[in-house]
């Protein structure tokens, strides 16, 4: 079987994206994990299918690199919007369906390879302040902990320990470590499903900004975030017990396109 694909990244969070409007791709976790394998396949943090969906420009189906269907991915959402634009499915605005419901996106800037996408995420009303950490669901579940000297932290082992603790072992959780740096925050994330640190995590960055807002009473928007893979902006509004009008803005980069035999 020959599989055409596109390789994208959003601030280093990379994805194999397949135009599946013909519905020919098999929903097979083994194929997904093979395509995401960095030694034997293409290599990616996750795989995304661009499907048709009545009432929407397209549907986004996201798989973690372990082959399992994942929850919402903010960086992946921006990348699939960029691909939809390149395929002529959309112009500069999109409405698409994802696992957590409908999303809209706006393309703000276009260059030869990079497209800046502003993606609206779901409202957030459920969050827990556990004292030394926060639990926040931003389309995917996140554990957020504020630390010092984040550049030196062993994110892999610290994150793996939390993710595989008795509380989270069954359903898993993404673990974000956050350092406040002057006017922005620096975030590093251990992602479930990838089971490793990724260079950036869109829903994790949003969770980190919202936790920072709760902890330090920050309302400034847009709020800049630094990751190992690059910089993003988070826009949000805060109500009495919720956050709404949440957007993630950043580049979606086409790395290459090709075909692979499976």
PLY file of the C-alpha trace (Angstrom):
ply
format ascii 1.0
element vertex 262
property float x
property float y
property float z
element edge 261
property int vertex1
property int vertex2
end_header
0.00 0.00 0.00
1.32 3.43 -0.99
0.36 6.22 1.44
0.74 9.87 0.32
1.40 12.20 3.26
2.41 15.69 4.37
4.87 16.38 7.17
4.14 19.52 9.23
5.35 20.97 12.48
4.01 23.63 14.83
6.90 24.97 16.94
8.66 21.62 16.71
5.60 19.51 17.53
5.56 17.42 14.35
2.83 15.52 12.54
2.19 13.22 9.62
-1.01 14.48 7.97
-2.98 12.45 5.44
-5.59 13.89 3.10
-8.22 11.23 3.73
-11.20 12.78 1.98
-11.41 9.60 -0.11
-11.65 7.59 3.16
-9.07 5.07 1.97
-6.82 5.15 5.05
-7.36 2.20 7.35
-8.04 2.96 11.01
-5.17 0.78 12.17
-3.02 1.62 15.18
-0.16 -0.49 13.87
0.03 1.57 10.68
-0.11 4.81 12.69
2.69 3.79 15.04
4.78 2.61 12.07
4.35 5.92 10.21
5.23 7.89 13.37
8.31 5.78 14.15
11.42 7.95 13.82
13.65 5.07 12.72
11.50 2.80 10.57
8.76 5.20 9.43
8.43 8.90 8.70
8.74 10.09 12.29
6.27 12.30 14.17
4.67 13.05 17.52
1.31 12.16 16.02
-0.71 11.42 12.90
-3.69 13.42 11.68
-6.39 12.49 9.17
-8.16 15.20 7.20
-11.64 13.74 6.62
-14.82 15.14 5.14
-17.63 16.07 7.52
-21.12 17.39 6.75
-21.55 20.97 7.91
-17.83 21.54 8.33
-14.91 22.34 6.04
-13.30 19.11 7.24
-12.89 16.79 10.22
-9.65 16.35 12.17
-8.92 12.88 13.56
-5.81 12.79 15.72
-3.70 9.78 16.72
-0.87 9.73 19.23
2.36 8.21 17.99
1.60 5.04 19.98
-1.26 4.34 17.54
-4.14 5.25 19.84
-6.77 7.86 19.01
-5.88 11.02 20.90
-7.74 14.00 22.29
-7.53 17.53 20.91
-4.12 18.78 19.75
-3.64 22.55 19.48
-0.49 22.51 17.36
-1.91 19.76 15.18
-5.10 21.75 14.73
-3.11 24.70 13.40
-1.17 22.41 11.06
-4.25 20.76 9.54
-5.75 24.21 8.90
-2.55 25.18 7.06
-2.82 22.01 4.94
-6.49 22.65 4.21
-5.51 26.07 2.90
-2.77 24.62 0.69
-5.22 22.04 -0.68
-7.74 24.77 -1.56
-10.35 23.48 0.89
-10.44 26.84 2.70
-9.33 30.39 2.04
-8.35 32.18 5.25
-11.06 30.93 7.63
-12.00 27.42 8.67
-14.64 25.63 10.67
-13.74 22.06 11.44
-14.80 19.18 13.63
-12.49 17.58 16.20
-12.86 15.12 19.03
-13.85 17.89 21.48
-16.32 19.56 19.12
-16.26 22.41 16.60
-13.32 24.78 16.13
-12.79 27.85 14.05
-9.46 29.15 12.78
-8.13 32.20 10.99
-5.02 32.32 8.82
-3.16 35.53 9.64
-0.03 35.35 7.52
1.16 33.24 4.59
4.67 32.66 3.30
6.20 30.02 1.03
6.43 27.38 3.78
5.06 28.97 6.97
1.46 29.88 7.67
0.51 31.67 10.89
-2.75 30.22 12.19
-4.92 31.52 15.01
-7.04 28.62 16.33
-9.95 28.97 18.73
-10.05 26.36 21.50
-12.86 25.23 23.77
-13.90 27.21 26.84
-12.41 26.01 30.11
-14.54 25.85 33.25
-13.04 22.87 35.07
-9.71 23.32 36.81
-8.28 22.19 40.11
-5.73 24.02 42.24
-3.96 21.23 44.11
-1.52 23.52 45.90
1.73 22.44 44.25
0.13 21.81 40.85
-2.98 22.41 38.74
-5.20 20.00 36.82
-6.78 21.64 33.76
-8.58 20.16 30.75
-8.10 22.29 27.63
-9.30 19.66 25.17
-6.70 17.28 26.60
-6.02 16.73 30.32
-3.01 18.53 31.78
-0.99 18.55 35.00
0.73 21.93 35.42
3.57 22.54 37.88
5.56 25.74 38.36
9.31 25.26 38.80
12.64 27.09 38.81
15.60 26.39 36.51
13.39 24.63 33.98
16.21 24.41 31.44
18.02 22.01 33.78
15.00 19.92 34.81
14.89 16.22 33.88
11.50 16.55 32.19
11.48 13.01 30.85
11.87 11.25 34.20
9.94 13.79 36.27
7.08 13.81 33.77
7.07 10.04 33.33
6.82 9.53 37.09
3.75 11.76 37.34
2.08 10.43 34.18
2.50 6.80 35.34
1.54 7.43 38.97
-1.41 5.48 40.37
-3.73 8.47 39.94
-3.07 8.86 36.22
-1.86 5.47 34.99
-5.23 4.39 33.55
-6.23 7.40 31.45
-2.90 9.20 31.38
-2.20 12.92 31.62
0.12 15.41 29.96
2.63 16.92 32.37
3.71 20.54 31.96
6.53 22.25 33.83
6.36 26.05 33.80
8.86 28.76 34.65
7.82 32.41 34.84
10.34 34.57 32.98
9.70 38.32 33.15
6.84 39.01 30.72
6.33 35.46 29.48
6.45 31.83 30.59
8.69 28.97 29.49
6.93 25.59 29.17
8.24 22.05 28.72
5.87 19.08 28.37
5.92 15.31 28.77
3.10 14.02 26.55
1.07 10.89 27.09
0.77 8.78 23.95
4.19 10.00 22.83
5.57 8.98 26.24
8.36 11.48 25.96
9.05 15.19 26.04
7.89 17.05 22.94
9.28 20.37 21.75
5.88 22.01 22.15
2.32 21.11 23.19
-0.50 23.44 22.20
-3.14 22.40 24.73
-0.40 22.22 27.38
0.69 25.78 26.66
-2.89 26.96 27.04
-3.25 25.05 30.32
-0.01 26.62 31.55
-1.14 30.15 30.71
-4.50 29.60 32.44
-2.75 28.17 35.51
-0.47 31.22 35.53
-3.55 33.45 35.37
-5.10 31.64 38.36
-1.91 31.54 40.40
-0.62 35.04 39.70
-3.84 36.85 38.75
-2.66 37.50 35.20
-5.25 38.77 32.73
-2.97 40.14 29.99
-3.84 38.90 26.52
-2.20 37.98 24.22
0.24 36.23 26.49
3.58 35.08 25.00
4.87 31.57 25.65
8.32 30.15 24.95
8.88 26.46 24.22
11.90 24.50 23.10
10.45 24.56 19.57
9.54 28.23 19.33
7.18 30.95 20.50
3.39 31.18 20.53
0.75 33.62 21.73
-2.30 32.72 23.80
-5.39 34.94 23.82
-8.04 34.49 26.49
-10.74 36.15 28.55
-11.41 35.29 32.16
-14.82 35.13 33.79
-15.62 34.57 37.45
-15.17 30.81 37.24
-14.17 30.12 33.67
-11.97 31.06 30.73
-13.42 31.74 27.29
-12.56 33.14 23.86
-9.30 31.17 24.01
-7.05 31.26 20.93
-3.61 29.83 20.21
-1.54 31.63 17.59
1.64 30.46 15.94
3.32 29.10 12.82
2.35 25.92 11.01
5.25 24.81 8.83
5.19 22.45 5.86
8.37 20.37 6.12
7.85 18.16 3.07
5.36 15.90 1.32
5.93 12.41 0.00
4.79 8.82 -0.24
5.60 5.79 1.87
5.00 2.11 1.29
3.38 0.02 4.01
0 1
1 2
2 3
3 4
4 5
5 6
6 7
7 8
8 9
9 10
10 11
11 12
12 13
13 14
14 15
15 16
16 17
17 18
18 19
19 20
20 21
21 22
22 23
23 24
24 25
25 26
26 27
27 28
28 29
29 30
30 31
31 32
32 33
33 34
34 35
35 36
36 37
37 38
38 39
39 40
40 41
41 42
42 43
43 44
44 45
45 46
46 47
47 48
48 49
49 50
50 51
51 52
52 53
53 54
54 55
55 56
56 57
57 58
58 59
59 60
60 61
61 62
62 63
63 64
64 65
65 66
66 67
67 68
68 69
69 70
70 71
71 72
72 73
73 74
74 75
75 76
76 77
77 78
78 79
79 80
80 81
81 82
82 83
83 84
84 85
85 86
86 87
87 88
88 89
89 90
90 91
91 92
92 93
93 94
94 95
95 96
96 97
97 98
98 99
99 100
100 101
101 102
102 103
103 104
104 105
105 106
106 107
107 108
108 109
109 110
110 111
111 112
112 113
113 114
114 115
115 116
116 117
117 118
118 119
119 120
120 121
121 122
122 123
123 124
124 125
125 126
126 127
127 128
128 129
129 130
130 131
131 132
132 133
133 134
134 135
135 136
136 137
137 138
138 139
139 140
140 141
141 142
142 143
143 144
144 145
145 146
146 147
147 148
148 149
149 150
150 151
151 152
152 153
153 154
154 155
155 156
156 157
157 158
158 159
159 160
160 161
161 162
162 163
163 164
164 165
165 166
166 167
167 168
168 169
169 170
170 171
171 172
172 173
173 174
174 175
175 176
176 177
177 178
178 179
179 180
180 181
181 182
182 183
183 184
184 185
185 186
186 187
187 188
188 189
189 190
190 191
191 192
192 193
193 194
194 195
195 196
196 197
197 198
198 199
199 200
200 201
201 202
202 203
203 204
204 205
205 206
206 207
207 208
208 209
209 210
210 211
211 212
212 213
213 214
214 215
215 216
216 217
217 218
218 219
219 220
220 221
221 222
222 223
223 224
224 225
225 226
226 227
227 228
228 229
229 230
230 231
231 232
232 233
233 234
234 235
235 236
236 237
237 238
238 239
239 240
240 241
241 242
242 243
243 244
244 245
245 246
246 247
247 248
248 249
249 250
250 251
251 252
252 253
253 254
254 255
255 256
256 257
257 258
258 259
259 260
260 261
